[in-house]
Amino acid sequence: MVKNVFSRQSQGEDFDYFFHAPGTSPGTLRINDDAAPPKLVLIDYNAAEAQRTQLEKPEDCIPYLDSESVSWVDLQGFGDEGVMHRIGNVFQLHPLVLEDVINVPQRPKVEEYDGQLVIIAQMVVLKTSTAGFWSEQVSLVLGQFYLLTVQEEPEHDCFEQVRFRIRSNKGSIRQRGADYLAYALLDAIIDGFFPVLEDYGERIELLETEVISKPTPQTLEKIHQVRRELLRLRRAIWPQRESINTLIRDASPLISHDVQIYLRDCYDHVIQVLDMVETYRELASSLMDVYLSSVSNRMNEIMKVLTVISTIFIPITFIVGVYGMNFKVMPELEWHWGYLAVWILMLSIVAGLVYFFWRRGWFRTDS
């Protein structure tokens, strides 16, 4: 039995990589109970035409695997273990490959098998209803004339632009092979980080204004939330730098030299994403210091007001306390103008202290 004590990645929560129970056989599949039922979508194209078909069973893929056209088989959902094993048989996937594809999440990586190149990537999609993002593993199995992609949550993918380019024959994607399609999908995955980071840039700017103007305990919670989510982004993009670099550095017969040049641009985008993530993480950390400084400044202002009030009332409280004593022999108590004189004395002290504090600048908000 395979166990996972961490939250599911697709739910947008903190996660870590799954582990096997001791003694579990290699290649054991872990299917989540709420996993979507599998759906196979085929996009087969060449320079002249493109067709999209929903396949009924895994064996329907066999005629397309060795055809001269490029066949993109998109497996959406894997809630049926039997279907997954049939997919493995059709595509001749190694049991360890099938395990990496199904038992999510895995660390992004690139592995080469006999006649196949397996690419594990992490895809993020910005949420529209609430703050944050969806994170999901996407697995790509590249063959000579085909590309198999496996997604757990198909409604969150960022491949619609690639599908549109194939359908409408935009760009050069239909004139190229399956390796260029794999690059196009990887490029879409990496570019999907930019809208997410743009959203976090706006959230950090709003938090800066809130921290300076009116910090509250809720502001502190928002800062912690942003820091946690940026950490998840870093964990998603950091290993992908090495995996794309592996595709560029290690020559594979399945990837042409022209596509390797395109992958360099993809690598540059990964570095740019990493720089933005690190910058935003530093900004989020600095927001914590700004929050503490703002709270301290507000406390200082409050203490200053209380100190001024206490300083003003201390002398007049002393005067009232002196004449509130119950001694019979107090000459001022018999004086006709004594009450008025005490009031004049107390008001004079208050006015003098206020004037003194004003000259010292204690009443200025920028002091």
C-alpha positions as CSV (number, residue, x, y, z in Angstrom):
1,M,0.0,0.0,0.0
2,V,1.3,3.5,-0.9
3,K,0.8,6.2,1.7
4,N,0.9,9.9,1.4
5,V,0.6,12.0,4.6
6,F,0.8,15.4,2.8
7,S,-2.0,17.5,1.2
8,R,-2.8,17.0,-2.4
9,Q,-1.0,19.3,-4.8
10,S,-4.0,20.0,-7.0
11,Q,-5.9,21.6,-4.0
12,G,-3.4,24.5,-3.9
13,E,-2.1,23.6,-0.4
14,D,1.4,23.0,0.9
15,F,2.6,19.7,-0.3
16,D,5.6,17.4,-0.3
17,Y,6.6,14.4,-2.4
18,F,4.9,11.1,-1.6
19,F,6.7,8.2,-0.2
20,H,6.2,4.4,-0.3
21,A,5.5,2.3,2.7
22,P,8.6,0.1,3.5
23,G,8.8,-2.9,1.3
24,T,6.4,-1.6,-1.4
25,S,7.1,-3.1,-4.8
26,P,8.6,-0.7,-7.4
27,G,6.0,0.4,-10.0
28,T,3.1,0.3,-7.5
29,L,0.4,2.8,-8.5
30,R,-1.4,5.1,-6.1
31,I,-4.8,6.2,-7.4
32,N,-6.6,8.9,-5.4
33,D,-10.2,8.1,-4.6
34,D,-11.4,11.4,-6.1
35,A,-9.3,11.2,-9.2
36,A,-11.1,12.1,-12.4
37,P,-12.0,9.2,-14.8
38,P,-9.5,9.0,-17.6
39,K,-10.3,10.6,-20.9
40,L,-8.1,10.2,-24.0
41,V,-8.0,13.2,-26.5
42,L,-6.0,12.7,-29.7
43,I,-4.8,15.6,-31.9
44,D,-3.2,14.2,-35.0
45,Y,-1.7,16.7,-37.4
46,N,0.7,17.4,-40.2
47,A,1.5,20.3,-42.5
48,A,-1.7,19.8,-44.5
49,E,-4.4,19.0,-41.9
50,A,-5.2,18.5,-38.2
51,Q,-7.9,16.5,-36.5
52,R,-9.1,16.2,-32.9
53,T,-10.6,12.9,-31.7
54,Q,-11.7,11.6,-28.4
55,L,-10.6,8.0,-28.2
56,E,-12.8,5.3,-26.6
57,K,-10.0,3.0,-25.3
58,P,-6.2,3.1,-25.0
59,E,-5.8,0.5,-27.8
60,D,-7.2,3.1,-30.3
61,C,-3.8,4.9,-30.0
62,I,-1.8,2.1,-31.6
63,P,-2.3,3.1,-35.3
64,Y,-1.0,6.6,-34.6
65,L,2.2,5.7,-32.8
66,D,4.2,4.9,-35.9
67,S,2.4,7.2,-38.4
68,E,4.4,10.0,-40.2
69,S,2.1,12.6,-38.7
70,V,2.5,14.0,-35.2
71,S,0.1,12.4,-32.7
72,W,-0.5,14.2,-29.5
73,V,-2.3,11.9,-27.0
74,D,-3.6,13.9,-24.0
75,L,-4.6,11.7,-21.1
76,Q,-6.8,13.7,-18.8
77,G,-7.5,12.2,-15.4
78,F,-6.3,8.8,-14.2
79,G,-9.0,7.5,-11.9
80,D,-9.0,4.0,-13.3
81,E,-5.9,1.8,-12.5
82,G,-6.8,-0.8,-15.1
83,V,-6.9,1.9,-17.9
84,M,-3.5,3.2,-16.7
85,H,-1.9,-0.2,-17.0
86,R,-3.4,-0.6,-20.5
87,I,-1.9,2.8,-21.4
88,G,1.4,1.6,-20.2
89,N,1.1,-1.5,-22.4
90,V,0.1,0.5,-25.5
91,F,3.0,3.0,-25.1
92,Q,5.4,0.4,-23.8
93,L,6.0,2.4,-20.7
94,H,8.5,1.2,-18.1
95,P,6.7,0.4,-14.8
96,L,8.8,3.1,-13.1
97,V,7.7,5.6,-15.7
98,L,4.1,4.7,-15.1
99,E,4.7,5.1,-11.4
100,D,6.2,8.6,-11.8
101,V,3.3,9.6,-14.1
102,I,0.5,8.5,-11.8
103,N,1.9,8.9,-8.3
104,V,1.8,12.7,-8.1
105,P,3.5,14.9,-7.2
106,Q,7.0,14.1,-8.4
107,R,10.0,16.3,-8.5
108,P,10.4,17.8,-12.1
109,K,13.0,15.8,-14.0
110,V,14.0,14.3,-17.3
111,E,14.7,10.6,-17.9
112,E,15.5,8.8,-21.1
113,Y,14.3,5.2,-21.8
114,D,14.5,3.0,-24.8
115,G,13.1,5.1,-27.6
116,Q,11.3,7.5,-25.2
117,L,12.1,10.7,-23.3
118,V,10.1,11.3,-20.1
119,I,9.7,14.8,-18.8
120,I,8.0,15.6,-15.5
121,A,7.0,19.2,-15.0
122,Q,5.0,21.3,-12.6
123,M,2.3,23.6,-14.0
124,V,0.7,26.5,-12.2
125,V,-2.5,28.3,-13.2
126,L,-3.8,31.5,-11.6
127,K,-7.1,31.1,-9.7
128,T,-9.9,33.4,-10.9
129,S,-12.3,33.2,-8.0
130,T,-9.9,33.4,-5.1
131,A,-6.3,34.5,-4.5
132,G,-3.6,31.9,-5.2
133,F,-2.9,29.4,-7.9
134,W,-3.5,25.8,-8.9
135,S,-0.5,23.6,-9.1
136,E,-0.4,20.3,-11.0
137,Q,2.0,17.8,-12.3
138,V,2.2,17.4,-16.1
139,S,4.0,14.4,-17.5
140,L,5.3,14.2,-21.1
141,V,6.4,11.0,-22.8
142,L,8.1,11.8,-26.1
143,G,8.4,9.3,-28.9
144,Q,9.6,9.6,-32.4
145,F,6.2,10.5,-33.9
146,Y,4.0,10.9,-30.8
147,L,3.8,12.8,-27.5
148,L,1.8,11.5,-24.6
149,T,0.8,14.0,-21.9
150,V,-0.8,13.0,-18.6
151,Q,-2.7,15.5,-16.5
152,E,-4.6,14.9,-13.3
153,E,-6.9,18.0,-13.5
154,P,-7.4,18.8,-17.2
155,E,-9.6,21.9,-16.5
156,H,-6.6,23.8,-15.1
157,D,-4.1,23.3,-18.0
158,C,-2.5,26.1,-19.9
159,F,-2.3,24.4,-23.3
160,E,-5.2,26.1,-25.1
161,Q,-3.0,28.4,-27.0
162,V,-1.0,25.4,-28.3
163,R,-4.2,23.7,-29.3
164,F,-5.3,26.8,-31.1
165,R,-2.0,27.1,-33.0
166,I,-2.4,23.5,-34.2
167,R,-6.0,23.9,-35.1
168,S,-5.6,27.2,-37.0
169,N,-2.1,26.4,-38.4
170,K,-0.5,29.4,-36.7
171,G,3.3,29.6,-36.6
172,S,5.4,26.6,-37.6
173,I,4.2,24.0,-35.2
174,R,2.4,21.9,-37.9
175,Q,5.6,21.9,-40.0
176,R,7.7,20.4,-37.2
177,G,7.9,17.2,-35.3
178,A,6.8,15.8,-32.0
179,D,9.9,17.3,-30.3
180,Y,8.8,20.8,-31.2
181,L,5.4,20.0,-29.8
182,A,7.0,19.0,-26.5
183,Y,9.0,22.3,-26.5
184,A,5.8,24.2,-27.2
185,L,4.0,22.6,-24.2
186,L,7.0,23.2,-21.9
187,D,7.2,26.8,-23.0
188,A,3.5,27.2,-22.2
189,I,4.1,25.7,-18.8
190,I,6.9,28.1,-18.0
191,D,5.1,31.1,-19.4
192,G,2.1,30.2,-17.2
193,F,4.2,31.3,-14.2
194,F,4.3,34.9,-15.4
195,P,0.6,35.7,-14.8
196,V,0.8,34.1,-11.4
197,L,3.9,36.2,-10.5
198,E,2.2,39.4,-11.9
199,D,-0.7,38.8,-9.5
200,Y,1.7,38.4,-6.6
201,G,3.5,41.6,-7.5
202,E,0.1,43.4,-7.3
203,R,-0.7,41.7,-4.0
204,I,2.7,42.7,-2.5
205,E,2.2,46.3,-3.6
206,L,-1.2,46.4,-1.9
207,L,0.3,44.9,1.2
208,E,3.0,47.5,1.3
209,T,0.4,50.2,1.3
210,E,-1.6,48.4,4.0
211,V,1.4,47.8,6.1
212,I,2.5,51.5,6.1
213,S,-1.0,53.0,6.4
214,K,-3.0,50.7,8.7
215,P,-1.3,47.4,9.7
216,T,-3.5,44.9,11.5
217,P,-3.1,41.3,12.6
218,Q,-4.9,40.3,9.4
219,T,-2.1,42.1,7.5
220,L,0.4,39.8,9.2
221,E,-1.6,36.7,8.1
222,K,-1.7,37.9,4.5
223,I,2.1,38.4,4.5
224,H,2.6,34.9,5.9
225,Q,0.2,33.5,3.2
226,V,2.1,35.2,0.4
227,R,5.4,33.9,1.7
228,R,4.1,30.4,1.9
229,E,2.7,30.5,-1.7
230,L,5.9,32.0,-3.0
231,L,7.8,29.2,-1.4
232,R,5.5,26.7,-3.3
233,L,6.2,28.6,-6.5
234,R,10.0,28.3,-5.9
235,R,9.7,24.6,-5.2
236,A,7.7,24.2,-8.5
237,I,10.1,26.1,-10.8
238,W,13.5,25.5,-9.3
239,P,13.9,21.8,-10.4
240,Q,12.6,22.6,-13.8
241,R,15.7,24.7,-14.5
242,E,17.9,21.7,-14.2
243,S,15.5,19.5,-16.3
244,I,15.4,21.9,-19.2
245,N,19.1,22.4,-18.9
246,T,19.4,18.6,-19.2
247,L,17.4,18.6,-22.4
248,I,19.8,21.3,-23.8
249,R,23.0,19.8,-22.6
250,D,22.5,16.0,-23.1
251,A,22.0,15.3,-26.8
252,S,19.0,13.0,-27.4
253,P,18.1,11.4,-30.8
254,L,14.5,12.4,-30.1
255,I,15.3,16.1,-29.9
256,S,16.7,17.9,-33.0
257,H,19.3,20.6,-32.9
258,D,16.8,23.2,-33.9
259,V,14.5,22.4,-31.0
260,Q,17.5,22.5,-28.6
261,I,18.0,26.1,-29.7
262,Y,14.3,26.9,-28.9
263,L,14.8,25.2,-25.5
264,R,17.5,27.8,-24.7
265,D,14.8,30.4,-24.8
266,C,12.7,28.3,-22.5
267,Y,15.6,28.1,-20.2
268,D,16.0,31.9,-20.2
269,H,12.3,32.1,-19.2
270,V,12.9,29.8,-16.3
271,I,15.8,31.9,-15.0
272,Q,13.6,35.0,-15.3
273,V,10.8,33.3,-13.4
274,L,13.3,32.3,-10.7
275,D,14.6,35.8,-10.4
276,M,11.1,37.2,-10.0
277,V,10.2,34.6,-7.4
278,E,13.4,35.4,-5.4
279,T,12.7,39.1,-5.7
280,Y,9.1,38.8,-4.5
281,R,10.2,36.5,-1.6
282,E,12.7,39.1,-0.5
283,L,10.0,41.8,-0.7
284,A,7.6,39.6,1.3
285,S,10.3,39.1,3.9
286,S,11.0,42.8,4.1
287,L,7.2,43.5,4.5
288,M,7.5,41.6,7.8
289,D,10.1,44.1,9.0
290,V,8.1,47.0,7.8
291,Y,5.0,45.6,9.6
292,L,6.9,45.3,12.9
293,S,8.3,48.9,12.4
294,S,4.9,50.3,11.7
295,V,3.4,48.6,14.7
296,S,6.3,49.9,16.8
297,N,5.8,53.4,15.5
298,R,2.1,53.3,16.2
299,M,2.8,52.1,19.7
300,N,5.3,55.0,20.1
301,E,2.7,57.5,19.0
302,I,0.2,56.1,21.5
303,M,2.8,56.2,24.3
304,K,3.7,59.7,23.4
305,V,0.1,60.9,23.7
306,L,-0.3,59.1,27.0
307,T,2.9,60.6,28.3
308,V,1.8,64.1,27.4
309,I,-1.6,63.6,29.0
310,S,0.0,62.1,32.2
311,T,2.6,64.9,32.3
312,I,-0.1,67.6,32.1
313,F,-2.2,66.0,34.8
314,I,0.5,65.1,37.3
315,P,1.1,68.7,38.6
316,I,-2.6,69.6,38.8
317,T,-3.3,66.2,40.5
318,F,-0.7,67.1,43.0
319,I,-2.3,70.5,43.7
320,V,-5.8,69.0,44.1
321,G,-4.4,66.3,46.3
322,V,-2.7,68.9,48.6
323,Y,-5.9,70.8,49.1
324,G,-7.9,67.7,49.5
325,M,-6.2,66.8,52.7
326,N,-8.4,66.9,55.8
327,F,-6.2,69.2,58.0
328,K,-8.1,71.9,59.9
329,V,-5.2,74.4,59.8
330,M,-4.8,75.3,56.0
331,P,-4.7,79.1,55.6
332,E,-5.7,79.0,51.9
333,L,-9.0,77.3,52.7
334,E,-10.2,80.4,54.5
335,W,-9.1,82.8,51.7
336,H,-12.0,84.3,49.8
337,W,-10.2,84.1,46.4
338,G,-8.6,80.7,47.1
339,Y,-10.8,78.6,44.9
340,L,-10.3,80.9,41.9
341,A,-6.6,81.2,42.5
342,V,-6.2,77.4,42.5
343,W,-8.0,77.2,39.2
344,I,-5.8,79.9,37.7
345,L,-2.7,78.2,38.9
346,M,-3.7,74.8,37.4
347,L,-4.7,76.3,34.1
348,S,-1.5,78.2,34.0
349,I,0.5,75.0,34.5
350,V,-1.5,73.2,31.8
351,A,-0.9,76.1,29.4
352,G,2.8,76.3,30.2
353,L,3.3,72.5,29.7
354,V,1.3,72.6,26.4
355,Y,3.4,75.5,25.1
356,F,6.6,73.7,26.2
357,F,5.6,70.5,24.4
358,W,4.6,72.4,21.4
359,R,8.0,74.2,21.2
360,R,9.7,70.8,21.5
361,G,7.7,69.5,18.6
362,W,5.9,66.7,20.5
363,F,2.6,67.5,18.8
364,R,3.9,67.1,15.2
365,T,3.0,63.7,13.6
366,D,6.3,63.5,11.9
367,S,8.4,63.7,15.1
